[in-house]
């Protein structure tokens, strides 16, 4: 069924690859003293964690640590405040270390930050702090300044691409017709020539599955890792200093809206045809599309299609379903069965992830998870991260697990879609009118009459509203 962005309820991504191990002890003797080998990471105070983010002449934090901390620390401290703290620590450190050794390491740290979390630097405050820290520790070295200019140029390019992607989503949302007026159901008996349907646009299930994968990967590419944490940041009403807007989850929310749209589009396509035989053909078509999505590794579209077909206005069409070949549908339903915390799906996802790691072609590397379940998993991880331990320490072990899951997602989202684009299909997916929930019920009752008094009463109310 349609989803919401936030539920009610052994590798690490870094900009340059993966780190197989990250172990940090809870009691740290000083910067650079964190062991590369040792017991699993436990906990530390936020001040200690920030201290060990700052490099020295003899120490630089592991890339996995940098990613993990920058991802999760925003639950406790905003990026501008963290950068300000970093600047303060650097000012203290520069009196202890040789400038020419210290400066390049700070630049390297800032480079990793801008590469992995570029949206943090959309704020003028962040840019100002960035420039301030550079001027404080910058050595008089031509190569250093050349590297700095490259970092700034790359950051600007990333921010421009992100802005372009967000504007594209806005254009799609504003140009799309979100729902069909329920009055258009009257056209079911005699559809107008201009009213198109999916089968008139695309009759090949594999082609449609490919185009759905295009849409999915485009949405994934726009989602930054920080959105998974910022969606759950809680502002302290007693803290007037929290002026930084951390709830910037535009792309994440747009992706959830896409899932909901696909659910309703599938249901609309099934309920729209006037004849039972045509509705059965549409059901069989979407079953085949769902199967192709599964084979590709596109689990999000697969679940949206199954959810759309299981919506009550569709599932009640017993005569229509009786005329369709549904054996493959029940197999797909079994794969996405929520029993055992989606055990079957999680097994299939692990298989797809393993295939992706060993694949030689982009077609075999595609892994698009069922996004709402991923959000649910991350929601509970965020809750664990946000809760400090009784001694006031940050539960860093939770940080590591959160970073592992988000890092895995970051790897999947970087896959370029290998399929050829069909603009007519993509345009239809984004702009085809869809029924509201009431419209779906009305169309369903027009197709197959109500079977009980509850349905009859609802049909009567919907028909009355339609003609008002």
C-alpha positions in Angstrom: 0.0 0.0 0.0 1.1 3.6 -0.4 3.8 4.7 2.1 4.9 7.7 4.2 8.4 9.1 4.5 8.8 8.4 8.2 7.2 5.3 9.7 5.2 5.5 12.8 7.1 3.3 14.4 30.6 -5.9 6.9 31.5 -2.9 4.7 31.6 0.9 5.0 31.0 3.4 2.2 33.5 6.2 1.9 34.1 8.6 -1.0 36.9 6.3 -2.2 35.7 2.9 -1.3 35.2 0.6 1.7 36.8 0.0 4.9 36.4 -3.5 6.4 37.0 -2.6 10.0 36.5 0.4 12.3 37.2 -0.2 16.0 37.5 2.6 18.5 37.9 2.3 22.3 35.6 4.4 24.6 38.5 5.9 26.6 40.9 7.7 24.3 44.3 8.9 25.4 44.6 11.6 22.8 44.5 12.5 19.1 45.8 9.8 16.9 45.8 7.2 19.6 42.7 5.4 18.5 43.8 1.8 17.7 43.4 0.3 14.2 42.9 -3.1 15.9 41.1 -3.8 19.0 37.7 -4.4 20.5 34.5 -3.4 18.6 33.6 0.3 18.8 31.7 1.2 21.9 31.1 4.8 23.0 32.7 8.1 23.7 31.7 11.7 24.5 30.8 14.0 21.7 33.8 16.2 22.5 36.1 13.2 22.3 34.6 12.1 18.9 35.1 15.6 17.5 38.7 15.7 18.9 39.5 12.6 17.0 38.0 13.9 13.8 40.8 16.6 13.7 44.0 15.4 12.1 47.5 16.2 13.4 50.9 16.0 11.9 51.1 12.3 12.9 47.5 11.3 12.7 44.6 11.2 10.2 41.2 9.6 11.0 40.2 6.6 8.9 37.9 7.4 6.0 35.3 5.1 7.5 35.4 7.1 10.8 35.0 10.4 8.9 32.0 9.2 7.0 30.4 7.6 10.1 30.8 10.6 12.3 29.8 13.2 9.7 26.7 11.2 8.9 25.5 10.6 12.4 26.8 13.5 14.5 24.1 15.8 13.1 21.8 14.1 15.5 23.6 16.0 18.3 25.3 18.9 16.5 24.5 20.9 13.4 27.0 20.9 10.5 27.8 24.6 10.9 28.4 24.2 14.7 30.5 21.1 14.0 32.6 23.0 11.5 33.0 25.9 13.9 34.2 23.4 16.6 36.6 22.0 14.0 37.9 25.4 13.3 38.5 26.1 17.0 40.3 22.9 17.4 42.5 23.6 14.4 43.4 27.0 15.9 44.7 25.2 19.0 46.4 22.5 17.0 48.2 24.9 14.7 50.3 26.1 17.6 51.4 22.6 18.3 52.1 21.2 14.9 54.1 22.2 11.9 51.9 24.3 9.6 53.0 22.7 6.3 52.2 19.2 7.5 49.0 20.2 9.3 47.3 22.3 6.6 47.1 19.7 3.8 45.5 17.2 6.2 42.8 19.7 7.2 42.2 20.3 3.5 42.0 16.6 3.0 39.4 16.3 5.7 37.3 19.2 4.3 37.6 17.6 0.8 36.1 14.3 2.1 33.3 16.3 3.8 32.4 18.3 0.6 32.6 15.2 -1.5 30.3 13.0 0.6 27.9 15.7 2.1 28.0 18.6 -0.4 24.5 19.8 0.6 25.9 20.7 4.0 27.7 23.5 2.2 24.7 25.1 0.7 24.4 27.3 3.8 26.2 30.7 3.6 27.3 30.1 7.2 29.0 26.8 6.2 30.8 28.5 3.3 32.0 31.3 5.5 33.3 28.9 8.1 35.0 26.9 5.3 36.8 30.0 4.0 37.7 31.0 7.6 39.4 27.7 8.5 41.3 27.7 5.2 42.7 31.2 5.7 43.8 30.3 9.2 45.7 27.2 8.4 46.7 27.7 4.7 50.4 27.5 4.0 52.0 29.7 1.3 52.2 26.8 -1.2 51.1 27.0 -4.8 50.2 23.3 -5.0 48.0 23.7 -1.9 46.0 26.6 -3.3 45.6 24.7 -6.6 44.1 21.7 -4.7 41.9 24.1 -2.8 40.5 25.7 -5.9 39.8 22.2 -7.3 37.9 21.3 -4.2 35.8 24.4 -4.4 35.1 23.9 -8.1 34.1 20.3 -7.6 31.8 21.4 -4.7 30.1 24.0 -6.9 29.6 21.4 -9.6 28.0 19.0 -7.2 25.7 21.6 -5.7 24.7 22.7 -9.2 23.9 19.1 -10.1 21.9 18.6 -6.9 19.9 21.8 -7.5 19.2 20.8 -11.1 18.0 17.4 -9.9 15.7 19.0 -7.3 14.3 21.4 -9.9 13.6 18.5 -12.2 11.6 16.8 -9.5 9.7 20.0 -8.9 8.9 20.3 -12.6 7.7 16.7 -12.7 5.5 17.3 -9.6 3.9 20.5 -10.9 3.4 19.2 -14.5 1.9 15.9 -13.4 -1.9 15.5 -13.0 -2.2 14.2 -9.5 -5.6 12.7 -9.9 -8.5 12.3 -12.3 -11.7 14.0 -11.4 -14.1 11.4 -10.2 -16.5 12.6 -12.8 -14.3 11.1 -15.5 -15.4 7.7 -14.4 -18.5 8.4 -16.4 -16.3 7.9 -19.5 -15.8 4.3 -18.6 -18.7 3.2 -20.7 -17.4 5.2 -23.7 -13.8 6.4 -23.3 -12.9 9.4 -25.3 -10.2 9.0 -28.0 -7.8 11.2 -26.2 -7.8 9.1 -23.1 -4.6 6.9 -23.3 -3.7 3.9 -21.2 -0.4 2.2 -20.4 -0.9 -0.6 -22.9 -1.3 1.9 -25.7 2.1 3.5 -24.7 4.0 0.3 -23.9 3.0 -3.3 -24.5 6.3 -4.9 -23.6 6.7 -5.7 -19.8 10.5 -5.8 -19.9 10.6 -2.3 -21.6 8.3 -0.8 -18.9 10.4 -2.4 -16.1 13.5 -0.8 -17.7 11.9 2.6 -17.7 10.7 2.2 -14.1 14.3 1.4 -13.2 15.3 4.7 -14.9 12.9 6.6 -12.7 14.0 4.8 -9.6 17.7 5.3 -10.2 17.1 9.0 -11.0 15.4 9.5 -7.6 18.1 7.5 -5.8 20.9 9.6 -7.3 19.3 12.7 -5.9 19.1 11.5 -2.3 22.1 12.5 -0.1 23.2 10.2 2.8 22.5 13.0 5.3 18.8 12.9 4.5 18.5 9.5 6.2 19.5 11.2 9.4 18.0 14.6 9.0 14.6 13.1 8.6 14.7 12.1 12.3 16.5 15.1 13.8 14.4 16.5 16.7 14.7 20.2 17.5 15.0 20.9 21.2 12.2 23.5 21.9 14.3 24.8 24.8 17.4 25.4 22.7 17.1 28.8 21.1 20.5 28.4 19.4 19.2 25.7 17.0 18.6 27.9 14.0 20.0 25.6 11.4 17.2 23.9 9.4 18.2 20.2 9.5 15.0 18.8 8.1 16.0 19.0 4.5 14.7 15.8 3.1 13.2 17.0 -0.2 14.6 14.2 -2.3 13.7 11.5 0.2 10.1 12.7 0.4 9.9 13.0 -3.4 10.9 9.4 -3.7 8.2 8.3 -1.4 5.7 10.3 -3.4 6.9 8.5 -6.5 6.2 5.1 -4.9 2.6 6.3 -4.0 2.1 7.6 -7.5 3.1 4.3 -9.0 0.7 2.4 -6.7 -2.2 4.6 -7.7 -1.2 4.5 -11.4 -1.3 0.7 -11.4 -4.7 0.7 -9.7 -6.0 3.3 -12.1 -4.9 1.4 -15.1 -6.7 -1.8 -13.9 -9.9 0.0 -12.9 -10.2 2.2 -15.9 -11.1 -0.3 -18.7 -14.9 -0.8 -19.2 -14.6 -4.5 -20.2 -13.6 -7.3 -17.9 -11.3 -8.9 -20.5 -9.4 -5.7 -20.9 -9.0 -5.3 -17.1 -7.7 -8.9 -16.9 -5.1 -8.1 -19.6 -3.9 -5.1 -17.7 -3.5 -7.3 -14.5 -1.5 -9.9 -16.4 0.6 -7.2 -18.0 1.5 -5.6 -14.6 2.3 -9.1 -13.2 4.8 -9.6 -16.0 6.2 -6.1 -15.3 6.6 -6.9 -11.6 8.4 -10.1 -12.5 10.8 -8.3 -14.7 11.4 -5.7 -12.0 12.3 -8.6 -9.6 14.7 -10.0 -12.2 16.4 -6.6 -12.7 16.7 -6.0 -8.9 14.2 -3.2 -8.8 12.4 -4.1 -5.6 10.9 -0.7 -5.1 8.9 -0.7 -8.3 8.0 -4.4 -7.7 6.5 -3.5 -4.3 4.7 -0.5 -5.7 3.0 -2.7 -8.4 2.1 -5.4 -5.9 0.7 -2.7 -3.5 -1.3 -1.1 -6.3 -2.8 -4.5 -7.3 -3.7 -5.2 -3.6 -5.5 -1.9 -3.1 -9.1 -2.7 -2.1 -10.8 -1.2 -5.2 -8.6 -3.6 -7.3 -8.6 -6.7 -5.1 -12.5 -6.7 -4.9 -12.8 -7.2 -8.7 -13.2 -11.0 -8.3 -14.7 -11.6 -11.7 -11.8 -9.7 -13.3 -9.2 -11.6 -11.3 -10.9 -14.9 -12.1 -10.3 -14.2 -15.8 -6.6 -13.4 -15.3 -3.7 -15.8 -15.1 -2.4 -15.0 -11.6 0.0 -17.9 -10.7 3.1 -15.6 -11.2 1.5 -12.9 -9.0 1.2 -15.2 -6.0 4.8 -16.1 -6.3 5.8 -12.5 -6.4 3.6 -11.7 -3.4 5.3 -14.6 -1.5 8.7 -12.9 -2.3 7.5 -9.6 -0.8 5.5 -11.2 2.1 6.0 -9.1 5.3 6.0 -12.3 7.4 9.1 -12.6 9.5 10.1 -9.0 9.0 10.1 -9.5 5.2 12.4 -12.5 5.5 11.9 -13.6 1.9 12.5 -10.1 0.5 15.6 -9.6 2.7 17.0 -12.9 1.4 16.4 -11.8 -2.2 17.9 -8.4 -1.5 21.1 -10.1 -0.1 21.2 -12.2 -3.2 20.9 -9.2 -5.5 23.6 -7.3 -3.4 26.0 -10.3 -3.8 25.3 -10.4 -7.5 26.0 -6.7 -7.7 29.4 -7.0 -6.0 30.6 -9.7 -8.4 29.0 -8.4 -11.6 30.9 -7.1 -14.6 28.0 -5.3 -16.2 25.8 -2.5 -14.9 22.7 -4.6 -15.7 23.7 -7.1 -13.1 24.8 -4.4 -10.6 21.4 -2.9 -10.1 20.0 -3.1 -6.6 17.0 -0.9 -5.8 15.7 -1.7 -2.3 12.1 -1.5 -1.1 12.6 2.1 0.1 10.0 2.4 2.8 11.3 -0.7 4.5 14.9 0.7 4.3 13.5 3.9 5.9 11.9 1.9 8.6 15.1 0.1 9.4 17.1 3.4 9.5 14.4 5.0 11.6 15.1 2.5 14.4 18.8 2.9 14.0 18.5 6.6 14.3 16.5 6.2 17.5 19.3 4.1 18.9 21.9 6.7 17.8 20.0 9.7 19.2 19.7 8.2 22.7 22.8 8.9 24.8 24.0 6.3 27.2 23.5 6.9 31.0 27.0 8.3 31.3 26.2 10.9 28.6 28.3 9.2 26.0 27.3 8.8 22.4 26.4 5.3 21.4 29.0 5.1 18.6 28.3 1.4 17.9 24.9 2.5 16.6 26.7 5.1 14.4 28.7 2.4 12.8 25.6 0.3 12.0 23.8 3.3 10.6 26.7 4.2 8.4 26.9 0.6 7.2 23.3 0.6 6.0 23.5 4.1 4.5 26.9 3.3 2.9 25.5 0.2 1.2 22.7 2.4 -0.2 25.2 4.9 -1.4 26.9 2.2 -3.4 23.7 1.1 -5.0 22.6 4.6 -5.9 25.8 5.3 -7.9 24.9 2.7 -10.5 24.2 4.2 -13.9 21.1 2.9 -15.6 22.2 0.7 -18.5 18.9 0.7 -20.3 18.0 3.0 -23.2 15.6 5.8 -22.4 12.1 5.8 -23.8 10.9 9.4 -23.3 7.2 8.6 -24.3 7.0 6.0 -21.5 8.8 8.1 -19.0 6.5 11.1 -19.8 3.4 8.9 -19.3 4.7 7.5 -16.0 5.1 11.1 -14.7 2.1 12.8 -16.1 -0.7 10.2 -16.7 -3.8 11.1 -14.7 -4.6 8.8 -11.8 -7.7 8.3 -9.7 -8.0 9.4 -6.1 -9.0 6.7 -3.7 -12.7 7.6 -4.1 -12.3 7.6 -7.8 -10.8 4.1 -7.7 -13.7 2.9 -5.6 -16.2 4.5 -8.0 -14.5 3.0 -11.0 -14.4 -0.4 -9.3 -18.1 -0.3 -8.5 -18.9 0.7 -12.0 -17.0 -2.3 -13.3 -18.3 -4.9 -10.8 -21.4 -4.0 -8.8 -21.2 -3.8 -5.0 -21.7 -7.2 -3.2 -22.8 -6.1 0.2 -24.7 -3.3 1.9 -21.5 -1.5 3.0 -20.3 -1.3 -0.6 -23.8 -0.3 -1.9 -23.9 2.6 0.6 -20.5 3.8 -0.4 -21.3 3.5 -4.1 -24.4 5.5 -3.5 -22.5 8.2 -1.7 -19.8 8.4 -4.3 -22.3 8.7 -7.2 -24.2 11.4 -5.3 -20.9 13.4 -4.8 -20.0 12.9 -8.5 -23.0 14.7 -9.8 -22.9 17.6 -7.3 
